[in-house]
Amino acid sequence: MAMRINYNYSSDFTLVNLNRTESALNKSLERLSTGFRINRAADDAAGYFIADQLRTYALSLEQGTRNANDGISISQIAQGALKEVYDILNDIKKKAIQAANSSDDTSRNQIQQDINKLVDAISKIFKDTEFNGLKLFKSDESATFTIHYGGRKDQYLEMTTATVGAQSEAVTGVGGSTFNKASLVTIDTTGYCIDVTSVSAANATVSTVDALIKAVDDMAAKFGSYQIELEKIISNNETSRVNTQEAESRIRNVDMANEMANFTKLQILMQSGTAMLAQANAKNQLVLQLLR
């Protein structure tokens, strides 16, 4: 065999492979310590890009779900307010039926006074109901809330409320005394006059209040429909988010069991490579035997 001392091929070859093993071992240690298969774009450029896009979409869906939950809160607050209005209207209807009875001629003004106060309470409910400082009901225009529920452009739901208003003592009634003035409740462009200052007016008011209750129930049903839609959207968002995060995990995260097996293999190669490097370096010492 040829013996050379100026270049040791075996030592050089072993060193190159030992360096490769060391580099692979360092990457394996990095993966095991972070739990990620991809820690930088250089580890897997395509996988890094896809995983980041999936993560961004999952985070967007998470925020969209929070937005949708805000929409549900708006709907629930509106439904709660309209339930109070509904209860008040039932009290008004009972008083209207009472006033429609001719035996209550002497107390009809007081009944109208009570109704005016109840309508004033309705007015305050409409004016004071809000979410995060935003009025849910307005007397001059419809309130519109845009709920961006998705992770992409134009994925939104518009929640619109009716134009509402309520005024006590808004319409002059029969008689002209302080308490002989009717109340007016307005929903969209329809005004509902509540006047019980006479038997005939009280009788007509019973039907008016029935129509008003239906209008309030229509608004409540609309908000209920918004809530149902948003709940379905949230359910779909959460399903998409979970599956998107799982897709990202399959790309980005490391299989710990598989990586641990690879790490053990690399450790053995490092130990054997180091031993072989020592043997390769010692091989040139055979030349000394020729010089004795």
C-alpha positions as CSV (number, residue, x, y, z in Angstrom):
1,M,0.0,0.0,0.0
2,A,1.1,3.6,-0.6
3,M,2.2,5.5,2.5
4,R,2.1,9.4,2.4
5,I,2.6,11.8,5.2
6,N,1.7,15.1,3.5
7,Y,-2.0,14.2,3.0
8,N,-4.1,11.8,5.0
9,Y,-7.1,11.0,3.0
10,S,-8.7,8.8,5.6
11,S,-8.4,11.5,8.3
12,D,-9.8,14.2,6.0
13,F,-12.7,12.1,4.8
14,T,-13.5,11.1,8.4
15,L,-13.3,14.8,9.5
16,V,-15.7,15.9,6.7
17,N,-18.3,13.3,7.7
18,L,-17.8,14.1,11.3
19,N,-18.6,17.8,10.6
20,R,-21.7,16.8,8.7
21,T,-22.8,14.6,11.6
22,E,-22.2,17.4,14.1
23,S,-24.3,19.8,12.0
24,A,-27.1,17.3,11.8
25,L,-26.8,16.6,15.5
26,N,-27.1,20.4,16.3
27,K,-30.2,20.6,14.1
28,S,-31.7,17.6,15.9
29,L,-31.0,19.2,19.3
30,E,-32.6,22.4,18.1
31,R,-35.8,20.6,17.0
32,L,-36.0,18.6,20.2
33,S,-35.5,21.7,22.3
34,T,-38.1,23.8,20.4
35,G,-40.5,21.1,19.4
36,F,-40.5,22.6,15.8
37,R,-39.3,20.8,12.7
38,I,-39.1,24.2,11.0
39,N,-37.3,26.8,13.0
40,R,-36.3,29.0,10.1
41,A,-37.1,29.3,6.4
42,A,-33.8,27.5,5.6
43,D,-35.1,24.3,7.3
44,D,-37.9,24.0,4.7
45,A,-38.7,27.1,2.6
46,A,-42.0,25.8,1.2
47,G,-43.1,24.3,4.5
48,Y,-42.2,27.5,6.3
49,F,-44.3,29.6,3.9
50,I,-47.3,27.3,4.1
51,A,-47.2,27.0,7.9
52,D,-47.0,30.7,8.3
53,Q,-50.0,31.3,6.0
54,L,-52.0,28.7,7.9
55,R,-51.1,30.3,11.2
56,T,-52.1,33.7,10.0
57,Y,-55.5,32.4,8.9
58,A,-56.1,30.6,12.2
59,L,-55.3,33.8,14.1
60,S,-57.7,35.7,11.8
61,L,-60.5,33.2,12.4
62,E,-59.9,33.5,16.2
63,Q,-60.4,37.2,16.0
64,G,-63.4,36.8,13.7
65,T,-64.9,34.5,16.4
66,R,-64.4,37.2,19.0
67,N,-66.1,39.8,16.7
68,A,-69.0,37.4,16.2
69,N,-69.3,37.0,19.9
70,D,-69.6,40.8,20.2
71,G,-72.4,40.6,17.7
72,I,-74.1,38.0,19.8
73,S,-73.7,40.3,22.8
74,I,-75.3,43.2,20.8
75,S,-78.2,40.9,19.9
76,Q,-78.8,39.7,23.4
77,I,-78.7,43.2,24.8
78,A,-81.3,44.3,22.2
79,Q,-83.5,41.3,22.9
80,G,-83.3,42.0,26.6
81,A,-84.4,45.6,26.1
82,L,-87.2,44.6,23.8
83,K,-88.4,42.0,26.3
84,E,-88.8,44.9,28.8
85,V,-90.6,46.9,26.3
86,Y,-92.9,44.0,25.6
87,D,-93.7,43.6,29.3
88,I,-94.5,47.4,29.5
89,L,-96.7,47.2,26.5
90,N,-98.7,44.4,28.1
91,D,-99.2,46.6,31.1
92,I,-100.4,49.4,28.8
93,K,-102.8,47.1,27.1
94,K,-104.3,46.1,30.4
95,K,-104.8,49.7,31.3
96,A,-106.3,50.4,27.8
97,I,-108.8,47.6,28.3
98,Q,-109.6,49.1,31.8
99,A,-110.1,52.5,30.3
100,A,-112.4,51.0,27.5
101,N,-114.8,50.1,30.2
102,S,-117.4,52.9,30.7
103,S,-117.5,52.3,34.5
104,D,-114.0,53.9,34.6
105,D,-115.0,57.3,33.3
106,T,-113.8,59.1,36.4
107,S,-110.4,57.5,36.5
108,R,-109.6,57.6,32.8
109,N,-107.3,60.6,33.1
110,Q,-105.3,58.9,35.8
111,I,-105.1,55.8,33.6
112,Q,-103.7,58.0,30.7
113,Q,-101.2,59.5,33.2
114,D,-100.0,56.0,34.1
115,I,-99.7,55.0,30.4
116,N,-97.7,58.2,29.7
117,K,-95.3,57.3,32.4
118,L,-95.0,53.8,31.0
119,V,-94.4,55.2,27.5
120,D,-91.7,57.5,29.0
121,A,-90.1,54.3,30.4
122,I,-90.1,52.8,26.9
123,S,-88.5,56.0,25.6
124,K,-85.7,55.7,28.2
125,I,-85.1,52.1,27.3
126,F,-84.7,52.9,23.7
127,K,-82.4,55.9,24.4
128,D,-80.3,54.2,27.1
129,T,-79.8,50.7,25.6
130,E,-76.2,50.5,24.3
131,F,-73.2,48.2,23.7
132,N,-69.7,49.6,24.5
133,G,-71.1,53.2,24.2
134,L,-72.9,52.6,20.9
135,K,-76.6,53.2,20.9
136,L,-78.6,50.2,19.7
137,F,-81.8,52.2,19.0
138,K,-82.0,55.6,17.4
139,S,-85.0,57.9,16.7
140,D,-83.5,59.6,13.6
141,E,-82.0,56.7,11.7
142,S,-81.5,52.9,11.8
143,A,-78.5,51.8,13.8
144,T,-76.2,49.4,11.8
145,F,-73.5,47.2,13.2
146,T,-71.0,45.6,10.9
147,I,-69.7,42.3,12.3
148,H,-66.6,41.0,10.5
149,Y,-66.7,37.4,11.4
150,G,-64.2,35.8,9.0
151,G,-60.5,35.7,8.3
152,R,-60.8,37.1,4.8
153,K,-62.0,40.2,3.1
154,D,-65.7,40.9,2.8
155,Q,-66.7,38.3,5.4
156,Y,-69.1,40.3,7.4
157,L,-72.7,40.5,8.7
158,E,-74.6,43.7,9.0
159,M,-77.0,44.0,11.9
160,T,-79.7,46.7,11.4
161,T,-82.1,47.9,14.0
162,A,-85.4,49.8,13.3
163,T,-85.8,53.5,13.8
164,V,-87.7,53.8,17.1
165,G,-89.0,56.6,19.3
166,A,-91.4,57.1,22.1
167,Q,-93.0,60.3,23.4
168,S,-95.4,60.8,26.3
169,E,-98.0,63.5,26.0
170,A,-97.2,63.9,22.3
171,V,-100.7,64.1,20.9
172,T,-103.5,66.2,22.4
173,G,-106.3,64.1,23.6
174,V,-110.0,64.8,24.5
175,G,-110.5,67.3,27.2
176,G,-107.3,69.2,27.2
177,S,-106.3,68.7,30.9
178,T,-102.7,67.9,31.8
179,F,-103.2,64.2,31.8
180,N,-105.6,64.1,28.9
181,K,-102.8,63.9,26.4
182,A,-102.0,60.7,24.5
183,S,-98.6,59.1,24.0
184,L,-96.9,58.2,20.7
185,V,-94.6,55.3,20.0
186,T,-92.9,55.2,16.5
187,I,-91.3,52.2,14.9
188,D,-89.7,52.9,11.5
189,T,-92.3,55.2,9.8
190,T,-95.3,53.9,11.7
191,G,-96.7,55.9,14.6
192,Y,-98.8,54.2,17.3
193,C,-101.0,56.6,19.2
194,I,-102.0,55.5,22.7
195,D,-105.0,57.5,23.8
196,V,-107.5,56.3,26.5
197,T,-109.2,59.5,27.2
198,S,-112.5,58.2,25.9
199,V,-114.2,54.8,25.6
200,S,-113.9,54.8,21.8
201,A,-110.2,56.0,21.9
202,A,-109.4,53.3,24.5
203,N,-111.1,50.7,22.5
204,A,-109.0,51.7,19.4
205,T,-105.9,51.8,21.5
206,V,-106.3,48.1,22.4
207,S,-105.9,47.2,18.7
208,T,-103.1,49.8,18.4
209,V,-101.1,48.2,21.3
210,D,-101.6,44.8,19.7
211,A,-100.0,46.1,16.5
212,L,-97.3,47.7,18.5
213,I,-96.5,44.5,20.4
214,K,-96.3,42.7,17.0
215,A,-93.8,45.3,15.8
216,V,-91.7,44.9,18.9
217,D,-91.8,41.1,18.6
218,D,-90.7,41.5,14.9
219,M,-87.6,43.5,16.0
220,A,-86.9,40.9,18.8
221,A,-87.2,38.0,16.3
222,K,-84.9,39.8,13.9
223,F,-82.2,40.1,16.6
224,G,-82.9,36.4,17.5
225,S,-82.2,35.5,13.9
226,Y,-78.9,37.5,13.9
227,Q,-77.9,35.6,17.0
228,I,-78.7,32.2,15.5
229,E,-76.7,33.1,12.4
230,L,-73.7,34.3,14.4
231,E,-73.8,31.2,16.5
232,K,-73.6,29.0,13.4
233,I,-70.8,31.1,12.0
234,I,-68.9,30.8,15.3
235,S,-69.3,27.0,15.2
236,N,-67.9,26.9,11.7
237,N,-65.1,29.3,12.5
238,E,-64.0,27.1,15.4
239,T,-64.1,24.0,13.3
240,S,-62.0,25.7,10.6
241,R,-59.6,27.2,13.1
242,V,-59.0,23.8,14.8
243,N,-58.4,22.0,11.4
244,T,-56.2,24.9,10.2
245,Q,-54.0,24.8,13.3
246,E,-53.8,21.0,13.0
247,A,-52.6,21.4,9.4
248,E,-50.0,23.9,10.5
249,S,-48.9,21.6,13.3
250,R,-48.3,18.7,10.9
251,I,-46.0,20.9,8.8
252,R,-44.2,22.9,11.5
253,N,-44.0,20.7,14.6
254,V,-41.5,17.8,14.9
255,D,-42.4,14.2,15.6
256,M,-40.6,13.9,18.9
257,A,-40.3,10.1,18.8
258,N,-38.9,10.0,15.3
259,E,-36.5,12.9,16.1
260,M,-35.3,11.2,19.3
261,A,-34.5,8.1,17.3
262,N,-32.6,10.2,14.8
263,F,-30.8,12.1,17.6
264,T,-29.6,8.7,19.1
265,K,-28.3,7.6,15.8
266,L,-26.4,10.9,15.3
267,Q,-24.9,10.6,18.8
268,I,-23.6,7.1,18.0
269,L,-22.2,8.4,14.7
270,M,-20.5,11.3,16.5
271,Q,-18.8,8.9,18.9
272,S,-17.8,6.4,16.3
273,G,-16.6,9.2,14.0
274,T,-14.5,10.7,16.7
275,A,-12.9,7.3,17.4
276,M,-12.3,6.7,13.6
277,L,-10.7,10.1,13.3
278,A,-8.2,9.2,16.0
279,Q,-7.5,5.9,14.2
280,A,-7.0,7.7,10.9
281,N,-4.6,10.1,12.4
282,A,-2.6,7.3,14.0
283,K,-2.3,5.4,10.7
284,N,0.5,7.7,9.3
285,Q,2.6,6.7,12.3
286,L,3.3,3.4,10.4
287,V,5.7,5.3,8.3
288,L,8.0,5.6,11.3
289,Q,8.6,1.8,11.2
290,L,10.2,2.2,7.7
291,L,12.6,4.7,9.1
292,R,14.0,2.6,11.9
